[in-house]
Amino acid sequence: MSNQNILAIDTCTEVCSASLYTRGEKISRFIQGVEKSSGLILPMCDEVFAEAELLPSDLDAIVYTKGPGSFTGVRMCVGVVQGISLAHDIPTMGFSTLEVVGFGASKKYNTNKVAVALDARMNEVYWGVYKDNKLDTEVLKKPNEVDALNQQFIGVGTGWGAYKDELIKQTGIAESVADFYPKSENLIDLYLTYVNQNDAFDDKLPLPTYLRNNIAQKSLK
């Protein structure tokens, strides 16, 4: 895989990032704390292409976050991927924002038990459990039922900042990191791990994932 040229982009939350994997190395850009940061994704892509001295037509694959997240950010991410992939006939692969966050946290904190909660506003979170290298939208049992099990988890994502007390009450997970975000660098590593095991691409047009009425969205009311 080290000879592949892979573009990874994420604009689905309040951060924005782009990474280009080429010659076995990553060239990355990451922006945080900028209003409407998703609108900066194209200049960021231009920067990584210029640094690598490559063109979009040189890509072997595009990897992206497909949601859940900000409605505008999700549309922006998928729209950019559609444009580049259709223009140059490049295969794509999309991953859940929850999985990218969980995968990144499992690497950084060396754990296989990560509870991801992204702030979905309106007293709700996008929720997923990343354990044993797989994302599951299961809801953890109440603390009084499995205290020991839940205490092994670490909570990550903006939901743990917005609704920390309620999430601790409902899950019994005491340790959390709220300022942990999806990153395109982790998208590349997730993609490389996946294709090494499955050797398959998405065979459909890149599409967003919206979860307003899905099981992966958890109400805290």
C-alpha positions, 0 to 999 in steps of 0.5 A, a space after each residue: 500500500 505504500 506506493 498508493 496516493 490516497 486523499 483523506 478529508 473530514 469536514 463533518 464536525 467543528 474541525 476540518 482536515 485533509 491528508 495526502 498519503 504518498 510514498 508511505 508518508 502523510 502530508 496533513 492540514 488540520 483547522 480548529 476554532 474557525 467558523 464554517 471551517 468546512 469551507 476551507 477544505 478545497 484550499 487545504 486539499 490544494 496545499 497538500 497536493 502542492 506539497 506532494 507535487 501531485 495532481 488529483 488525477 494521480 490519486 488511487 483512492 479518496 477516503 472520507 467521513 460521511 457523517 454523522 455531524 454538522 449538516 453543512 459539514 457532511 454535505 461539504 465533505 461528500 460533495 468534494 469527494 463526489 466532485 473529485 472522484 467522478 471527474 477522475 474516476 477514482 474509487 472512494 471509501 466512506 467511514 462513520 465519523 463515530 468510527 474515525 473518532 473511536 479508531 483514533 482514540 483507541 490508538 492514542 490511548 491504547 485501549 479497545 474500549 472507547 465510548 464516542 459521543 458527539 454533540 448533536 445539539 438539542 440535548 442529544 448526542 451521536 453515540 457509538 461504542 468502539 471496542 475490539 476494533 469495531 464500531 457498535 451503536 449499542 447503548 451501555 448498560 446502567 452503571 449499577 448493572 455493569 460498573 466494572 465493565 463500563 469503568 474500562 471505557 474512556 469517553 471521547 468527543 464533544 458530547 462529553 463536554 456538552 453533557 458530561 454529567 448526564 453521560 456519566 450518570 447514564 453510563 458510569 464512565 468516569 474518564 473522558 476527553 471532550 476535545 477529541 476530534 476526527 482527523 484525516 490522518 486517522 482516516 488513512 490508517 483506518 482505510 489501510 487497515 480495512 483494505 488489508 483485511 477486505 480489499 474492497 471499495 465503495 461501489 456506489 456514489 459517495 453519500 452522506 449519513 444523517 442520523 436524526 432518527 437513527 439508533 445511533 443518536 441518543 437522547 439525554 432527556 
